[in-house]
Amino acid sequence: MNATQTGLLAGLVLGLAATQGFTAFLVTLALGIIGLVAGRVLDGELDLGELFGKGRDK
């Protein structure tokens, strides 16, 4: 299991543990996405500098 999968799993588990009621699905989905992005950054598959325009040379 790589860091992307671990991050996604951790986000989903934390989301389930932190929620109750009607909004459980949305909170779990949001935390899962955050975990997925964090895992991809740790794996080096996603460069946040490219997404936010950091490092643009003129």
PDB file of N, CA, C and O in Angstrom:
ATOM      1  N   MET A   1       0.850  -1.173   0.000  1.00  0.00           N
ATOM      2  CA  MET A   1       0.000   0.000   0.000  1.00  0.00           C
ATOM      3  C   MET A   1       0.898   1.239   0.000  1.00  0.00           C
ATOM      4  O   MET A   1       1.756   1.389   0.871  1.00  0.00           O
ATOM      5  N   ASN A   2       0.700   2.120  -0.973  1.00  0.00           N
ATOM      6  CA  ASN A   2       1.539   3.306  -1.055  1.00  0.00           C
ATOM      7  C   ASN A   2       0.936   4.452  -0.237  1.00  0.00           C
ATOM      8  O   ASN A   2      -0.128   4.304   0.363  1.00  0.00           O
ATOM      9  N   ALA A   3       1.615   5.575  -0.220  1.00  0.00           N
ATOM     10  CA  ALA A   3       1.180   6.703   0.618  1.00  0.00           C
ATOM     11  C   ALA A   3      -0.153   7.275   0.150  1.00  0.00           C
ATOM     12  O   ALA A   3      -0.927   7.772   0.968  1.00  0.00           O
ATOM     13  N   THR A   4      -0.436   7.215  -1.150  1.00  0.00           N
ATOM     14  CA  THR A   4      -1.713   7.718  -1.641  1.00  0.00           C
ATOM     15  C   THR A   4      -2.863   6.893  -1.087  1.00  0.00           C
ATOM     16  O   THR A   4      -3.850   7.446  -0.602  1.00  0.00           O
ATOM     17  N   GLN A   5      -2.742   5.600  -1.156  1.00  0.00           N
ATOM     18  CA  GLN A   5      -3.787   4.726  -0.635  1.00  0.00           C
ATOM     19  C   GLN A   5      -3.903   4.834   0.876  1.00  0.00           C
ATOM     20  O   GLN A   5      -5.008   4.813   1.418  1.00  0.00           O
ATOM     21  N   THR A   6      -2.777   4.950   1.557  1.00  0.00           N
ATOM     22  CA  THR A   6      -2.794   5.094   3.005  1.00  0.00           C
ATOM     23  C   THR A   6      -3.444   6.405   3.413  1.00  0.00           C
ATOM     24  O   THR A   6      -4.226   6.444   4.363  1.00  0.00           O
ATOM     25  N   GLY A   7      -3.127   7.474   2.703  1.00  0.00           N
ATOM     26  CA  GLY A   7      -3.729   8.767   3.003  1.00  0.00           C
ATOM     27  C   GLY A   7      -5.228   8.766   2.780  1.00  0.00           C
ATOM     28  O   GLY A   7      -5.975   9.325   3.582  1.00  0.00           O
ATOM     29  N   LEU A   8      -5.677   8.142   1.696  1.00  0.00           N
ATOM     30  CA  LEU A   8      -7.100   8.045   1.425  1.00  0.00           C
ATOM     31  C   LEU A   8      -7.797   7.236   2.503  1.00  0.00           C
ATOM     32  O   LEU A   8      -8.852   7.638   2.993  1.00  0.00           O
ATOM     33  N   LEU A   9      -7.233   6.120   2.872  1.00  0.00           N
ATOM     34  CA  LEU A   9      -7.821   5.277   3.903  1.00  0.00           C
ATOM     35  C   LEU A   9      -7.874   5.992   5.248  1.00  0.00           C
ATOM     36  O   LEU A   9      -8.880   5.919   5.954  1.00  0.00           O
ATOM     37  N   ALA A  10      -6.804   6.678   5.600  1.00  0.00           N
ATOM     38  CA  ALA A  10      -6.778   7.414   6.864  1.00  0.00           C
ATOM     39  C   ALA A  10      -7.823   8.523   6.882  1.00  0.00           C
ATOM     40  O   ALA A  10      -8.497   8.724   7.893  1.00  0.00           O
ATOM     41  N   GLY A  11      -7.963   9.244   5.770  1.00  0.00           N
ATOM     42  CA  GLY A  11      -8.972  10.291   5.693  1.00  0.00           C
ATOM     43  C   GLY A  11     -10.382   9.742   5.830  1.00  0.00           C
ATOM     44  O   GLY A  11     -11.220  10.338   6.508  1.00  0.00           O
ATOM     45  N   LEU A  12     -10.646   8.622   5.197  1.00  0.00           N
ATOM     46  CA  LEU A  12     -11.973   8.017   5.289  1.00  0.00           C
ATOM     47  C   LEU A  12     -12.277   7.513   6.697  1.00  0.00           C
ATOM     48  O   LEU A  12     -13.381   7.708   7.205  1.00  0.00           O
ATOM     49  N   VAL A  13     -11.305   6.872   7.320  1.00  0.00           N
ATOM     50  CA  VAL A  13     -11.511   6.366   8.679  1.00  0.00           C
ATOM     51  C   VAL A  13     -11.710   7.520   9.662  1.00  0.00           C
ATOM     52  O   VAL A  13     -12.596   7.458  10.514  1.00  0.00           O
ATOM     53  N   LEU A  14     -10.900   8.562   9.552  1.00  0.00           N
ATOM     54  CA  LEU A  14     -11.068   9.721  10.428  1.00  0.00           C
ATOM     55  C   LEU A  14     -12.414  10.397  10.192  1.00  0.00           C
ATOM     56  O   LEU A  14     -13.053  10.863  11.136  1.00  0.00           O
ATOM     57  N   GLY A  15     -12.837  10.450   8.954  1.00  0.00           N
ATOM     58  CA  GLY A  15     -14.134  11.027   8.650  1.00  0.00           C
ATOM     59  C   GLY A  15     -15.268  10.241   9.275  1.00  0.00           C
ATOM     60  O   GLY A  15     -16.203  10.824   9.825  1.00  0.00           O
ATOM     61  N   LEU A  16     -15.195   8.936   9.195  1.00  0.00           N
ATOM     62  CA  LEU A  16     -16.231   8.107   9.818  1.00  0.00           C
ATOM     63  C   LEU A  16     -16.225   8.236  11.335  1.00  0.00           C
ATOM     64  O   LEU A  16     -17.283   8.248  11.963  1.00  0.00           O
ATOM     65  N   ALA A  17     -15.052   8.332  11.918  1.00  0.00           N
ATOM     66  CA  ALA A  17     -14.950   8.436  13.365  1.00  0.00           C
ATOM     67  C   ALA A  17     -15.412   9.793  13.876  1.00  0.00           C
ATOM     68  O   ALA A  17     -15.887   9.895  15.008  1.00  0.00           O
ATOM     69  N   ALA A  18     -15.281  10.837  13.061  1.00  0.00           N
ATOM     70  CA  ALA A  18     -15.579  12.198  13.511  1.00  0.00           C
ATOM     71  C   ALA A  18     -17.006  12.634  13.222  1.00  0.00           C
ATOM     72  O   ALA A  18     -17.403  13.726  13.630  1.00  0.00           O
ATOM     73  N   THR A  19     -17.774  11.831  12.544  1.00  0.00           N
ATOM     74  CA  THR A  19     -19.088  12.290  12.117  1.00  0.00           C
ATOM     75  C   THR A  19     -20.226  11.510  12.748  1.00  0.00           C
ATOM     76  O   THR A  19     -20.093  10.357  13.158  1.00  0.00           O
ATOM     77  N   GLN A  20     -21.340  12.197  12.801  1.00  0.00           N
ATOM     78  CA  GLN A  20     -22.605  11.588  13.206  1.00  0.00           C
ATOM     79  C   GLN A  20     -23.704  12.322  12.478  1.00  0.00           C
ATOM     80  O   GLN A  20     -23.585  13.514  12.194  1.00  0.00           O
ATOM     81  N   GLY A  21     -24.760  11.622  12.180  1.00  0.00           N
ATOM     82  CA  GLY A  21     -25.917  12.293  11.613  1.00  0.00           C
ATOM     83  C   GLY A  21     -25.922  12.365  10.097  1.00  0.00           C
ATOM     84  O   GLY A  21     -25.248  11.594   9.414  1.00  0.00           O
ATOM     85  N   PHE A  22     -26.696  13.306   9.591  1.00  0.00           N
ATOM     86  CA  PHE A  22     -26.998  13.413   8.162  1.00  0.00           C
ATOM     87  C   PHE A  22     -25.801  13.808   7.310  1.00  0.00           C
ATOM     88  O   PHE A  22     -25.706  13.381   6.159  1.00  0.00           O
ATOM     89  N   THR A  23     -24.901  14.599   7.832  1.00  0.00           N
ATOM     90  CA  THR A  23     -23.779  15.100   7.040  1.00  0.00           C
ATOM     91  C   THR A  23     -22.572  14.161   7.045  1.00  0.00           C
ATOM     92  O   THR A  23     -21.499  14.541   6.577  1.00  0.00           O
ATOM     93  N   ALA A  24     -22.729  12.965   7.557  1.00  0.00           N
ATOM     94  CA  ALA A  24     -21.612  12.022   7.648  1.00  0.00           C
ATOM     95  C   ALA A  24     -21.003  11.733   6.284  1.00  0.00           C
ATOM     96  O   ALA A  24     -19.781  11.661   6.153  1.00  0.00           O
ATOM     97  N   PHE A  25     -21.836  11.569   5.277  1.00  0.00           N
ATOM     98  CA  PHE A  25     -21.316  11.262   3.950  1.00  0.00           C
ATOM     99  C   PHE A  25     -20.453  12.396   3.414  1.00  0.00           C
ATOM    100  O   PHE A  25     -19.358  12.154   2.904  1.00  0.00           O
ATOM    101  N   LEU A  26     -20.932  13.622   3.523  1.00  0.00           N
ATOM    102  CA  LEU A  26     -20.187  14.757   2.972  1.00  0.00           C
ATOM    103  C   LEU A  26     -18.876  15.003   3.712  1.00  0.00           C
ATOM    104  O   LEU A  26     -17.857  15.292   3.086  1.00  0.00           O
ATOM    105  N   VAL A  27     -18.896  14.891   5.028  1.00  0.00           N
ATOM    106  CA  VAL A  27     -17.674  15.102   5.813  1.00  0.00           C
ATOM    107  C   VAL A  27     -16.667  13.994   5.506  1.00  0.00           C
ATOM    108  O   VAL A  27     -15.475  14.264   5.363  1.00  0.00           O
ATOM    109  N   THR A  28     -17.139  12.752   5.404  1.00  0.00           N
ATOM    110  CA  THR A  28     -16.250  11.635   5.102  1.00  0.00           C
ATOM    111  C   THR A  28     -15.659  11.781   3.703  1.00  0.00           C
ATOM    112  O   THR A  28     -14.481  11.488   3.496  1.00  0.00           O
ATOM    113  N   LEU A  29     -16.458  12.226   2.749  1.00  0.00           N
ATOM    114  CA  LEU A  29     -15.952  12.448   1.408  1.00  0.00           C
ATOM    115  C   LEU A  29     -14.891  13.543   1.382  1.00  0.00           C
ATOM    116  O   LEU A  29     -13.858  13.392   0.729  1.00  0.00           O
ATOM    117  N   ALA A  30     -15.139  14.642   2.085  1.00  0.00           N
ATOM    118  CA  ALA A  30     -14.170  15.753   2.120  1.00  0.00           C
ATOM    119  C   ALA A  30     -12.855  15.315   2.762  1.00  0.00           C
ATOM    120  O   ALA A  30     -11.782  15.619   2.239  1.00  0.00           O
ATOM    121  N   LEU A  31     -12.925  14.617   3.870  1.00  0.00           N
ATOM    122  CA  LEU A  31     -11.710  14.153   4.536  1.00  0.00           C
ATOM    123  C   LEU A  31     -10.981  13.104   3.700  1.00  0.00           C
ATOM    124  O   LEU A  31      -9.752  13.040   3.716  1.00  0.00           O
ATOM    125  N   GLY A  32     -11.727  12.294   2.981  1.00  0.00           N
ATOM    126  CA  GLY A  32     -11.098  11.320   2.083  1.00  0.00           C
ATOM    127  C   GLY A  32     -10.334  11.998   0.960  1.00  0.00           C
ATOM    128  O   GLY A  32      -9.242  11.564   0.595  1.00  0.00           O
ATOM    129  N   ILE A  33     -10.910  13.068   0.411  1.00  0.00           N
ATOM    130  CA  ILE A  33     -10.232  13.814  -0.651  1.00  0.00           C
ATOM    131  C   ILE A  33      -8.973  14.487  -0.111  1.00  0.00           C
ATOM    132  O   ILE A  33      -7.938  14.493  -0.777  1.00  0.00           O
ATOM    133  N   ILE A  34      -9.057  15.051   1.087  1.00  0.00           N
ATOM    134  CA  ILE A  34      -7.877  15.663   1.706  1.00  0.00           C
ATOM    135  C   ILE A  34      -6.790  14.615   1.921  1.00  0.00           C
ATOM    136  O   ILE A  34      -5.617  14.872   1.651  1.00  0.00           O
ATOM    137  N   GLY A  35      -7.167  13.454   2.397  1.00  0.00           N
ATOM    138  CA  GLY A  35      -6.206  12.369   2.588  1.00  0.00           C
ATOM    139  C   GLY A  35      -5.601  11.898   1.283  1.00  0.00           C
ATOM    140  O   GLY A  35      -4.412  11.581   1.226  1.00  0.00           O
ATOM    141  N   LEU A  36      -6.408  11.850   0.233  1.00  0.00           N
ATOM    142  CA  LEU A  36      -5.910  11.448  -1.085  1.00  0.00           C
ATOM    143  C   LEU A  36      -4.890  12.450  -1.615  1.00  0.00           C
ATOM    144  O   LEU A  36      -3.838  12.059  -2.121  1.00  0.00           O
ATOM    145  N   VAL A  37      -5.193  13.717  -1.503  1.00  0.00           N
ATOM    146  CA  VAL A  37      -4.265  14.754  -1.976  1.00  0.00           C
ATOM    147  C   VAL A  37      -2.969  14.714  -1.178  1.00  0.00           C
ATOM    148  O   VAL A  37      -1.885  14.810  -1.752  1.00  0.00           O
ATOM    149  N   ALA A  38      -3.071  14.575   0.139  1.00  0.00           N
ATOM    150  CA  ALA A  38      -1.865  14.507   0.970  1.00  0.00           C
ATOM    151  C   ALA A  38      -1.017  13.298   0.591  1.00  0.00           C
ATOM    152  O   ALA A  38       0.208  13.400   0.528  1.00  0.00           O
ATOM    153  N   GLY A  39      -1.644  12.170   0.342  1.00  0.00           N
ATOM    154  CA  GLY A  39      -0.913  10.973  -0.049  1.00  0.00           C
ATOM    155  C   GLY A  39      -0.224  11.132  -1.392  1.00  0.00           C
ATOM    156  O   GLY A  39       0.904  10.672  -1.569  1.00  0.00           O
ATOM    157  N   ARG A  40      -0.892  11.781  -2.343  1.00  0.00           N
ATOM    158  CA  ARG A  40      -0.280  12.001  -3.656  1.00  0.00           C
ATOM    159  C   ARG A  40       0.899  12.957  -3.569  1.00  0.00           C
ATOM    160  O   ARG A  40       1.890  12.795  -4.281  1.00  0.00           O
ATOM    161  N   VAL A  41       0.792  13.953  -2.696  1.00  0.00           N
ATOM    162  CA  VAL A  41       1.914  14.874  -2.509  1.00  0.00           C
ATOM    163  C   VAL A  41       3.094  14.116  -1.910  1.00  0.00           C
ATOM    164  O   VAL A  41       4.231  14.302  -2.344  1.00  0.00           O
ATOM    165  N   LEU A  42       2.842  13.276  -0.929  1.00  0.00           N
ATOM    166  CA  LEU A  42       3.923  12.500  -0.312  1.00  0.00           C
ATOM    167  C   LEU A  42       4.547  11.506  -1.284  1.00  0.00           C
ATOM    168  O   LEU A  42       5.744  11.231  -1.199  1.00  0.00           O
ATOM    169  N   ASP A  43       3.750  10.960  -2.210  1.00  0.00           N
ATOM    170  CA  ASP A  43       4.270  10.041  -3.219  1.00  0.00           C
ATOM    171  C   ASP A  43       5.030  10.759  -4.323  1.00  0.00           C
ATOM    172  O   ASP A  43       5.750  10.126  -5.094  1.00  0.00           O
ATOM    173  N   GLY A  44       4.875  12.068  -4.404  1.00  0.00           N
ATOM    174  CA  GLY A  44       5.516  12.831  -5.459  1.00  0.00           C
ATOM    175  C   GLY A  44       4.732  12.822  -6.759  1.00  0.00           C
ATOM    176  O   GLY A  44       5.258  13.225  -7.797  1.00  0.00           O
ATOM    177  N   GLU A  45       3.484  12.370  -6.722  1.00  0.00           N
ATOM    178  CA  GLU A  45       2.651  12.320  -7.920  1.00  0.00           C
ATOM    179  C   GLU A  45       1.923  13.640  -8.168  1.00  0.00           C
ATOM    180  O   GLU A  45       1.364  13.844  -9.246  1.00  0.00           O
ATOM    181  N   LEU A  46       1.924  14.526  -7.193  1.00  0.00           N
ATOM    182  CA  LEU A  46       1.218  15.793  -7.307  1.00  0.00           C
ATOM    183  C   LEU A  46       2.124  16.906  -6.812  1.00  0.00           C
ATOM    184  O   LEU A  46       2.639  16.849  -5.695  1.00  0.00           O
ATOM    185  N   ASP A  47       2.315  17.910  -7.642  1.00  0.00           N
ATOM    186  CA  ASP A  47       3.149  19.047  -7.274  1.00  0.00           C
ATOM    187  C   ASP A  47       2.243  20.246  -7.008  1.00  0.00           C
ATOM    188  O   ASP A  47       1.642  20.791  -7.934  1.00  0.00           O
ATOM    189  N   LEU A  48       2.145  20.652  -5.758  1.00  0.00           N
ATOM    190  CA  LEU A  48       1.264  21.759  -5.401  1.00  0.00           C
ATOM    191  C   LEU A  48       1.745  23.079  -5.983  1.00  0.00           C
ATOM    192  O   LEU A  48       0.934  23.979  -6.205  1.00  0.00           O
ATOM    193  N   GLY A  49       3.038  23.219  -6.234  1.00  0.00           N
ATOM    194  CA  GLY A  49       3.576  24.430  -6.840  1.00  0.00           C
ATOM    195  C   GLY A  49       2.992  24.683  -8.223  1.00  0.00           C
ATOM    196  O   GLY A  49       2.747  25.830  -8.597  1.00  0.00           O
ATOM    197  N   GLU A  50       2.773  23.625  -8.976  1.00  0.00           N
ATOM    198  CA  GLU A  50       2.172  23.760 -10.302  1.00  0.00           C
ATOM    199  C   GLU A  50       0.707  24.154 -10.212  1.00  0.00           C
ATOM    200  O   GLU A  50       0.213  24.918 -11.042  1.00  0.00           O
ATOM    201  N   LEU A  51       0.017  23.639  -9.214  1.00  0.00           N
ATOM    202  CA  LEU A  51      -1.407  23.946  -9.069  1.00  0.00           C
ATOM    203  C   LEU A  51      -1.649  25.394  -8.674  1.00  0.00           C
ATOM    204  O   LEU A  51      -2.601  26.017  -9.143  1.00  0.00           O
ATOM    205  N   PHE A  52      -0.801  25.927  -7.820  1.00  0.00           N
ATOM    206  CA  PHE A  52      -1.004  27.287  -7.299  1.00  0.00           C
ATOM    207  C   PHE A  52      -0.176  28.331  -8.019  1.00  0.00           C
ATOM    208  O   PHE A  52      -0.173  29.494  -7.615  1.00  0.00           O
ATOM    209  N   GLY A  53       0.526  27.949  -9.076  1.00  0.00           N
ATOM    210  CA  GLY A  53       1.282  28.903  -9.871  1.00  0.00           C
ATOM    211  C   GLY A  53       2.610  29.291  -9.271  1.00  0.00           C
ATOM    212  O   GLY A  53       3.232  30.242  -9.744  1.00  0.00           O
ATOM    213  N   LYS A  54       3.071  28.600  -8.254  1.00  0.00           N
ATOM    214  CA  LYS A  54       4.354  28.914  -7.638  1.00  0.00           C
ATOM    215  C   LYS A  54       5.479  28.514  -8.592  1.00  0.00           C
ATOM    216  O   LYS A  54       5.436  27.452  -9.213  1.00  0.00           O
ATOM    217  N   GLY A  55       6.461  29.365  -8.694  1.00  0.00           N
ATOM    218  CA  GLY A  55       7.617  29.049  -9.509  1.00  0.00           C
ATOM    219  C   GLY A  55       7.511  29.503 -10.950  1.00  0.00           C
ATOM    220  O   GLY A  55       8.313  29.087 -11.787  1.00  0.00           O
ATOM    221  N   ARG A  56       6.551  30.336 -11.254  1.00  0.00           N
ATOM    222  CA  ARG A  56       6.449  30.850 -12.620  1.00  0.00           C
ATOM    223  C   ARG A  56       7.536  31.890 -12.860  1.00  0.00           C
ATOM    224  O   ARG A  56       7.641  32.877 -12.131  1.00  0.00           O
ATOM    225  N   ASP A  57       8.319  31.662 -13.863  1.00  0.00           N
ATOM    226  CA  ASP A  57       9.394  32.589 -14.218  1.00  0.00           C
ATOM    227  C   ASP A  57       8.929  33.488 -15.348  1.00  0.00           C
ATOM    228  O   ASP A  57       8.217  33.055 -16.254  1.00  0.00           O
ATOM    229  N   LYS A  58       9.347  34.764 -15.279  1.00  0.00           N
ATOM    230  CA  LYS A  58       8.977  35.699 -16.349  1.00  0.00           C
ATOM    231  C   LYS A  58      10.109  35.849 -17.333  1.00  0.00           C
ATOM    232  O   LYS A  58       9.987  36.595 -18.304  1.00  0.00           O
TER     233      LYS A  58
END
